[in-house]
Amino acid sequence: MHDSKVYSFWELINHYKITIPIIQRDYVQGRKNKDVEIVRHDFLRVLFNSLKTGEQVELDFIYGTVDQANHFAPLDGQQRLTTLFLLYWYIALKEDKLDNNKETFKKFTYETRMSSKLFCQMLVSLTELDLSEACLSTQIQNESSFYYEWVNDQTILSMLEMIDTIHAYAKEYDLPNDLFETLQSNAPITFQFIDLDTFQLEDTLYIKMNARGKPLTSFENFKARFQQYLESVEYENSVELMHKMDTIWSDYFWKHKQQEYDESFLQFFYALMYNQLARFQTNRGRLFQAINQENDIRFEELQSLEFDHEAWLTDINNALDSLYSETLTTQNSAINIESLIFEAMTSNINYTDRVQLYATISYLRFYGNDFSSFERWMRFIRNVSVNTIYNRIEDYIQSIQALDVLIQHVRELDKYLANSNTKLTGFSGYQLKQEQKKARLILKDDAWGEKLAQAEDYPYFEGDIGFLLLHIKINEIDQLTQEELYKKQLKFQNYYEKAVAIFGAVKLNVPNDLLSRALLTFGDYLLESGQNRSFLIEGFDRDI
């Protein structure tokens, strides 16, 4: 281990930028419980006695790592350094020296949360607090630059309590004049500083050497890495995004998934990420590993994979804003949006759900809060996604890529689908042809819309009503007269009513063998099942 050096806080902050790393826990010396209060008051008595008398006090070892940019990340000493930062800040404020030393104080920052980082920056800018008042924390919270949501950050609450306690001790102790000048040049409070010079081993060292720390959850680690990722891609709204992540978005997940809060938040972010990765065929292998939970994708990998960073971050913003405001979940939709979102918060989300989620979020990315075409779009998505079989990751990728084309035509979806020059891919060919036929019928006569929707929404059919439209040839629709079209509608309605009489919402309304015998009077209806032929088997497969 390297030799130690004696430093005061001011010497250290002038020599390095002090960054409390993402792996550290919250600042706790200001917490409001009896055990912490005893420690806080004992520590401050030692510090203030030293400031008053000039008696030398050494605060043991503070060690950490220094990177190439001269940033010091303490592995042990975070609590003491934060208290010293607040003490020095207070004395500079008290002696009207804060404004002239603002840039130096800005070299102390937190990376554990964006809110903690912003609070430290905000604190340094407050040069006009009224020290004649008993409570400084109230004044600070009343500042226009203080976000109300910061009261949910335990580090900030702890800092505010410590500031009030320091303020109370400053009134109790008769401190010498020009104390800040003494702290700058010949401070009586020092510590032994050790540069471990092993920055790459920060996480390991923290676990091995800082027994008082506690492991971060997967989501806490995710948020910390996510913040670094935002900085690496230079996302212009990163501060706002991280702020909402710690406040209103957290409120949404806490409200709906309190028992699995962290995990649901994490899984939802990954669901959006994987849909973005599915847009590019080159990601197929890595995406397969991630979805099958063989190996999670790390943020560093996104730089080497084909990935639309801007689209992903926009999707996160749009999706969570709409969920928090409930503008998305209150829209009319053939798909239960709330259930879909809750499914995306689990590791059990299947390919069909992923496709439906991407279609939903893509709509927000393209059309914002204009939901005028949303209901038609989601009906189409329900029909094609539910009736496409996803056996391979390629099937899923093809659907996602098809949606990138389809989403651009949402405003006039029926015209796009009905156009004979439109090449539709990415979903079941049978279902796509069925959707083309439906689109042509709707364009020919609006009355078809309601009739088709009624049949599509019958639980057993789930959008697949091609068998009710066999009496209509797609190429003859444009030539049908209104009278002919009306007769087709009556026939369709008749078929629908008979089908509902036979097929219940979840099972047959007639005996199995009776339906089998009825079908056999028309011919050999048996379906191939391997090398055999299969009779109608209730509950085995909807197609059978």
C-alpha positions in Angstrom: 0.0 0.0 0.0 1.2 3.5 -0.8 2.6 5.8 1.9 0.0 8.2 3.4 0.1 12.0 3.2 -1.4 14.4 5.7 -4.1 16.6 4.1 -6.7 19.1 5.3 -10.0 19.1 3.4 -9.0 22.3 1.6 -5.7 20.9 0.5 -7.4 17.8 -0.8 -10.1 19.6 -2.7 -7.5 21.9 -4.3 -5.4 19.0 -5.3 -8.2 16.7 -6.6 -11.9 16.8 -7.7 -13.6 14.7 -5.0 -16.3 12.5 -6.5 -18.3 10.3 -4.2 -18.6 7.2 -6.6 -21.8 5.6 -7.7 -21.0 2.5 -5.7 -21.1 4.3 -2.3 -24.1 4.4 0.0 -26.1 7.5 1.0 -24.6 10.2 3.3 -25.9 9.1 6.7 -24.3 11.4 9.4 -27.4 13.7 9.3 -30.0 11.1 9.7 -32.7 11.6 12.4 -32.3 8.6 14.7 -30.8 8.3 18.1 -27.7 6.3 17.3 -26.8 8.6 14.4 -27.5 11.7 16.5 -25.1 10.6 19.1 -22.4 10.1 16.5 -23.2 13.4 14.8 -23.0 15.4 18.0 -19.8 13.7 19.2 -18.1 14.3 15.9 -19.1 17.9 15.6 -18.0 18.7 19.2 -14.6 17.4 18.3 -14.5 19.5 15.2 -15.8 22.7 16.8 -13.5 22.4 19.8 -10.6 22.1 17.3 -11.8 25.2 15.4 -12.2 27.2 18.6 -8.9 26.3 20.3 -6.7 25.4 17.3 -6.0 22.0 18.8 -4.8 19.6 16.2 -7.3 16.8 15.3 -6.5 13.9 12.9 -9.5 12.0 11.4 -7.7 8.8 10.7 -7.3 7.4 7.2 -9.1 8.4 4.1 -8.3 6.3 1.1 -9.5 5.8 -2.5 -8.5 5.9 -6.1 -7.5 8.7 -8.5 -8.1 8.5 -12.2 -6.2 10.1 -15.0 -8.5 13.2 -14.8 -7.3 13.7 -11.2 -10.7 12.7 -9.8 -10.5 11.2 -6.3 -13.1 8.6 -5.5 -13.1 7.8 -1.8 -13.6 4.1 -0.8 -13.5 4.9 2.8 -14.0 8.4 4.2 -17.1 9.5 2.3 -19.0 10.4 5.5 -16.2 12.4 7.0 -15.4 14.2 3.8 -19.1 15.2 3.2 -19.3 16.6 6.8 -16.1 18.6 6.2 -17.5 19.9 2.9 -20.6 21.2 4.7 -18.5 22.6 7.6 -16.2 24.5 5.2 -19.1 25.6 3.1 -20.9 27.0 6.2 -17.8 28.9 7.5 -17.2 30.4 4.0 -20.9 31.4 3.9 -20.7 32.9 7.4 -17.6 35.0 6.6 -18.8 36.0 3.2 -16.1 34.0 1.4 -18.2 31.6 -0.5 -18.6 33.6 -3.7 -14.8 34.0 -4.1 -14.3 30.2 -3.5 -17.2 28.9 -5.4 -15.2 27.1 -8.1 -13.2 25.2 -5.5 -16.3 24.0 -3.7 -17.8 22.8 -7.0 -15.0 20.2 -7.0 -16.9 18.2 -4.4 -19.7 16.2 -5.9 -21.9 13.1 -5.6 -22.4 10.5 -8.3 -24.7 8.2 -6.4 -27.8 10.0 -7.6 -28.3 12.9 -10.0 -30.4 14.7 -7.3 -27.5 14.6 -4.8 -25.1 15.9 -7.5 -27.4 18.8 -8.4 -28.0 19.6 -4.7 -24.2 20.0 -4.1 -24.0 22.4 -7.1 -27.0 24.3 -5.9 -25.7 24.6 -2.4 -22.5 26.3 -3.6 -24.5 29.0 -5.3 -26.4 30.1 -2.1 -24.5 33.1 -0.9 -27.4 35.1 0.6 -28.8 32.8 3.3 -29.9 34.6 6.5 -27.8 33.2 9.3 -29.8 35.0 11.9 -32.6 32.5 11.4 -32.5 29.4 13.5 -33.2 27.0 10.6 -31.2 27.1 7.4 -32.7 23.9 5.8 -36.1 25.6 5.5 -34.5 28.6 3.7 -32.6 26.2 1.4 -35.8 24.3 0.5 -37.6 27.5 -0.2 -35.1 28.5 -2.8 -36.4 28.4 -6.4 -33.5 26.1 -7.5 -34.5 23.5 -4.9 -36.7 20.7 -6.4 -39.5 19.5 -4.1 -38.8 15.9 -5.2 -35.3 16.1 -3.6 -36.9 15.5 -0.2 -37.0 11.8 -1.4 -33.2 11.7 -1.6 -31.9 10.5 1.8 -28.4 12.0 1.1 -30.0 15.5 0.7 -32.2 15.1 3.8 -29.1 14.1 5.7 -27.1 17.1 4.4 -29.9 19.5 5.4 -30.0 18.1 8.9 -26.2 18.3 9.2 -26.3 22.0 8.0 -28.9 22.9 10.7 -26.7 21.1 13.4 -23.6 22.9 12.2 -25.5 26.2 12.3 -26.6 25.5 15.9 -23.0 24.6 17.0 -21.6 27.8 15.3 -23.9 29.8 17.6 -22.9 27.9 20.7 -19.1 28.1 20.1 -17.2 31.4 20.1 -15.2 30.8 16.9 -12.3 33.0 16.0 -12.5 35.6 13.3 -11.2 34.9 9.8 -11.5 31.2 10.5 -11.9 30.3 6.8 -8.5 31.8 6.1 -7.0 29.6 8.8 -8.8 26.5 7.3 -7.2 27.4 3.9 -3.7 27.8 5.1 -3.2 26.0 8.4 -6.2 23.9 9.2 -6.1 22.2 12.6 -8.3 19.3 11.2 -6.4 16.9 9.1 -6.4 13.2 8.0 -4.1 10.6 6.5 -4.7 10.4 2.8 -3.8 7.3 0.7 -4.1 7.1 -3.1 -4.6 3.4 -3.8 -3.9 4.0 -7.5 -6.1 1.1 -8.6 -9.1 2.8 -10.1 -10.2 -0.2 -12.2 -10.6 -2.3 -9.0 -12.9 0.2 -7.4 -15.9 -2.1 -7.0 -13.8 -5.0 -5.6 -11.9 -2.8 -3.2 -15.1 -1.3 -1.9 -16.6 -4.7 -1.0 -13.4 -5.9 0.5 -12.2 -2.8 2.4 -15.3 -0.9 3.3 -17.1 -3.2 5.7 -19.6 -0.4 6.7 -20.9 -0.2 3.1 -23.8 -2.2 1.9 -24.2 -3.9 -1.5 -26.3 -2.0 -4.0 -29.3 -3.6 -5.5 -29.4 -4.5 -9.2 -31.6 -1.5 -9.9 -29.3 0.9 -8.0 -26.4 -0.3 -10.0 -28.4 0.1 -13.1 -29.3 3.7 -12.4 -25.7 4.5 -11.7 -24.5 2.9 -14.9 -27.4 4.5 -16.8 -26.3 7.9 -15.6 -22.8 7.3 -17.0 -24.3 6.0 -20.2 -26.3 9.2 -20.7 -23.1 11.2 -20.3 -21.3 9.0 -22.7 -23.9 9.5 -25.5 -24.2 13.2 -24.6 -28.0 13.0 -24.3 -29.1 16.6 -23.9 -32.0 15.9 -21.6 -30.1 13.6 -19.2 -30.5 15.8 -16.1 -34.3 16.0 -16.6 -34.5 12.2 -17.4 -32.6 11.2 -14.2 -34.6 13.7 -12.2 -37.9 12.1 -13.3 -36.4 8.6 -12.8 -35.9 9.5 -9.1 -39.2 11.2 -8.7 -42.4 10.9 -10.8 -41.5 7.7 -12.6 -40.5 6.1 -9.3 -43.9 7.1 -7.9 -45.6 5.3 -10.8 -43.8 2.0 -10.2 -44.1 2.3 -6.5 -47.9 2.8 -6.8 -48.4 -0.2 -9.1 -45.6 -2.6 -8.2 -44.6 -1.8 -4.7 -43.6 -5.3 -3.8 -41.4 -5.7 -6.9 -40.5 -2.0 -7.3 -36.9 -2.3 -8.3 -37.3 -5.4 -10.5 -40.3 -4.0 -12.4 -38.5 -0.7 -13.1 -35.4 -2.6 -14.3 -37.4 -5.1 -16.5 -39.3 -2.3 -18.2 -36.2 -0.5 -19.2 -34.7 -3.7 -20.6 -37.9 -4.5 -22.5 -37.6 -1.1 -24.3 -33.9 -1.7 -24.9 -34.4 -5.2 -26.4 -37.1 -3.8 -28.8 -34.6 -1.2 -30.0 -31.9 -3.9 -30.5 -34.4 -6.0 -32.5 -34.6 -3.3 -35.1 -31.2 -4.4 -36.5 -30.6 -8.0 -37.7 -26.9 -7.8 -36.8 -27.9 -7.9 -33.1 -29.6 -11.3 -33.5 -27.1 -13.4 -31.6 -26.5 -11.1 -28.7 -30.3 -10.4 -28.3 -31.1 -14.1 -28.2 -28.7 -14.5 -25.3 -30.2 -11.6 -23.4 -33.8 -12.5 -23.9 -33.1 -16.1 -22.9 -31.4 -14.7 -19.7 -28.0 -16.2 -20.6 -26.2 -12.9 -20.3 -27.6 -9.4 -19.7 -26.5 -6.6 -22.0 -24.3 -4.0 -20.3 -24.4 -0.3 -21.3 -20.8 -0.5 -22.6 -22.0 -3.1 -25.2 -24.5 -0.7 -26.6 -21.6 1.3 -28.1 -20.5 -1.7 -30.1 -24.0 -3.0 -31.1 -26.2 -1.5 -33.8 -28.5 0.7 -31.6 -30.5 3.9 -31.9 -29.6 5.6 -28.7 -31.9 8.6 -29.3 -34.9 6.5 -30.1 -34.5 4.4 -27.0 -34.1 7.4 -24.7 -37.1 9.1 -26.4 -39.2 5.9 -25.9 -38.3 5.9 -22.2 -39.3 9.5 -21.8 -42.5 9.2 -23.7 -43.6 5.9 -22.3 -43.1 6.8 -18.6 -44.5 10.3 -18.9 -47.6 8.9 -20.5 -48.0 6.2 -17.9 -47.5 8.6 -15.0 -50.1 11.0 -16.5 -52.4 8.0 -17.4 -52.9 9.4 -20.9 -51.8 6.1 -22.4 -53.7 3.6 -20.2 -57.0 5.5 -20.6 -57.1 5.2 -24.4 -59.5 3.0 -26.2 -57.6 -0.1 -27.4 -58.2 -3.7 -28.5 -55.2 -4.5 -26.4 -55.3 -4.0 -22.6 -52.5 -1.4 -22.4 -52.2 -1.5 -18.6 -51.9 -5.3 -18.6 -49.3 -5.1 -21.4 -47.3 -2.6 -19.5 -47.4 -4.8 -16.3 -46.3 -7.8 -18.4 -43.3 -5.8 -19.6 -42.3 -5.2 -16.0 -41.6 -8.9 -15.6 -39.0 -11.3 -17.0 -41.8 -13.5 -18.4 -42.7 -11.1 -21.3 -43.1 -13.1 -24.5 -42.5 -12.2 -28.1 -46.1 -11.2 -28.8 -46.1 -8.8 -25.8 -42.7 -7.4 -26.9 -44.1 -6.7 -30.4 -47.3 -5.1 -29.0 -45.2 -3.0 -26.6 -43.0 -1.7 -29.4 -46.1 -0.8 -31.5 -47.5 1.1 -28.6 -44.3 3.0 -27.7 -43.5 3.7 -31.4 -46.9 5.4 -31.7 -45.9 7.8 -28.9 -42.5 8.4 -30.6 -44.1 9.4 -33.9 -47.4 11.0 -32.8 -46.9 12.1 -29.2 -50.2 12.8 -27.4 -52.3 12.9 -30.6 -54.2 9.6 -30.1 -56.7 10.1 -33.0 -55.4 7.1 -34.9 -54.3 5.0 -31.8 -57.4 2.8 -31.6 -57.3 1.7 -35.2 -53.5 1.1 -35.0 -53.8 -1.1 -31.8 -56.7 -3.1 -33.3 -54.5 -3.9 -36.3 -51.5 -4.7 -34.0 -53.7 -7.1 -31.9 -54.9 -8.9 -34.9 -51.5 -9.5 -36.6 -49.4 -10.1 -33.4 -51.8 -12.6 -31.7 -52.2 -14.6 -34.9 -48.5 -14.8 -35.7 -46.6 -17.8 -34.3 -43.3 -16.8 -32.7 -41.1 -19.8 -32.5 -37.8 -18.1 -33.3 -36.1 -14.8 -32.4 -36.0 -14.1 -36.2 -39.9 -14.0 -36.2 -39.8 -11.4 -33.5 -37.1 -9.3 -35.2 -39.0 -9.4 -38.5 -42.2 -8.1 -36.8 -40.3 -5.3 -35.1 -38.7 -4.3 -38.4 -42.1 -4.4 -40.1 -43.5 -2.1 -37.5 -40.9 0.5 -38.3 -42.4 0.7 -41.8 -46.1 0.4 -40.8 -45.9 3.1 -38.1 -45.2 5.7 -40.7 -48.6 5.1 -42.3 -50.8 5.1 -39.2 -52.7 8.3 -40.2 -54.1 6.5 -43.3 -53.6 2.9 -42.3 -56.6 1.4 -44.2 -55.5 3.1 -47.4 -52.0 1.8 -47.0 -53.1 -1.8 -46.2 -55.7 -1.8 -49.1 -53.2 -0.6 -51.7 -52.4 -3.6 -54.0 -48.8 -2.2 -54.3 -48.1 -2.4 -50.6 -45.8 -5.2 -49.6 -46.7 -6.4 -46.2 -44.2 -8.6 -44.2 -43.2 -9.4 -40.7 -46.4 -11.2 -39.6 -48.5 -14.2 -40.6 -49.2 -14.0 -44.3 -52.7 -15.3 -43.9 -53.5 -12.7 -41.3 -52.0 -9.8 -43.3 -54.1 -10.8 -46.3 -57.1 -10.8 -44.0 -56.3 -7.3 -42.8 -56.0 -6.1 -46.4 -59.5 -7.4 -47.1 -60.9 -5.8 -44.0 -59.2 -2.5 -45.0 -60.8 -2.5 -48.4 -64.2 -3.3 -46.9 -63.9 -0.4 -44.5 -62.9 2.0 -47.2 -65.8 0.9 -49.4 -68.3 1.3 -46.6 -67.7 2.7 -43.0 -70.4 0.4 -41.7 -68.1 -2.5 -42.0 -65.8 -1.1 -39.3 -68.2 -1.7 -36.4 -69.3 -5.2 -37.7 -65.7 -6.4 -38.2 -64.6 -5.0 -34.8 -67.5 -6.9 -33.0 -66.4 -10.2 -34.6 -62.7 -9.5 -34.0 -63.3 -8.8 -30.3 -65.0 -12.1 -29.7 -62.6 -13.8 -27.2 -62.2 -17.1 -29.1 -61.5 -15.4 -32.4 -59.0 -12.8 -31.2 -58.9 -10.8 -34.5 -58.8 -13.9 -36.8 -62.2 -13.8 -38.6 -61.1 -14.8 -42.1 -63.5 -17.8 -42.1 -66.4 -15.3 -41.8 -65.2 -13.4 -44.9 -64.6 -16.4 -47.2 -67.8 -15.4 -49.2 -66.1 -12.1 -50.2 -63.3 -12.1 -52.8 -60.8 -9.3 -52.1 -60.4 -8.4 -55.8 -64.2 -8.0 -56.3 -64.8 -5.5 -53.4 -64.2 -2.3 -55.4 -66.8 -3.5 -58.0 -69.6 -4.3 -55.5 -72.7 -2.2 -55.6 -74.1 -0.8 -52.4 -76.9 -3.4 -52.6 -74.4 -6.2 -53.1 -72.3 -4.9 -50.3 -75.3 -4.8 -48.0 -76.1 -8.4 -48.8 -72.5 -9.4 -48.0 -72.9 -7.6 -44.6 -76.0 -9.6 -43.8 -74.3 -12.8 -44.7 -71.3 -11.9 -42.6 -73.5 -11.1 -39.6 -75.4 -14.4 -40.1 -72.1 -16.4 -40.2 -70.9 -14.5 -37.1 -74.0 -15.4 -35.1 -73.8 -19.0 -36.0 -70.1 -19.2 -35.2 -70.8 -17.7 -31.8 -73.5 -20.3 -31.2 -70.9 -23.0 -31.8 -67.7 -21.5 -30.3 -68.0 -20.2 -26.7 -65.7 -17.5 -25.4 -63.2 -20.1 -24.1 -64.6 -23.5 -25.2 -67.1 -25.2 -27.5 -70.8 -24.6 -26.9 -71.6 -28.0 -28.5 -70.4 -31.6 -27.7 -67.0 -32.4 -29.2 -68.1 -35.6 -31.0 -71.3 -33.8 -32.4 -69.1 -31.2 -34.1 -66.7 -33.8 -35.4 -69.6 -35.8 -37.0 -71.1 -32.6 -38.4 -67.8 -31.7 -40.0 -67.2 -35.2 -41.4 -70.5 -34.9 -43.4 -68.8 -32.2 -45.4 -65.6 -34.1 -46.0 -62.2 -35.1 -44.5 -61.5 -32.1 -42.2 -58.8 -33.9 -40.2 -55.6 -31.9 -39.7 -52.1 -33.4 -40.0 -50.3 -34.0 -36.7 -46.9 -35.4 -37.4 -47.4 -38.6 -39.3 -51.0 -38.9 -38.1 -54.3 -37.2 -38.7 -56.0 -35.4 -35.8 -59.6 -35.2 -34.9 -60.9 -32.0 -33.2 -59.3 -32.1 -29.7 -60.8 -29.5 -27.4 -58.2 -27.4 -25.5 -55.2 -28.6 -27.3 -54.8 -26.1 -30.1 -57.1 -23.4 -31.3 -56.5 -24.1 -35.0 -57.5 -27.8 -34.4 
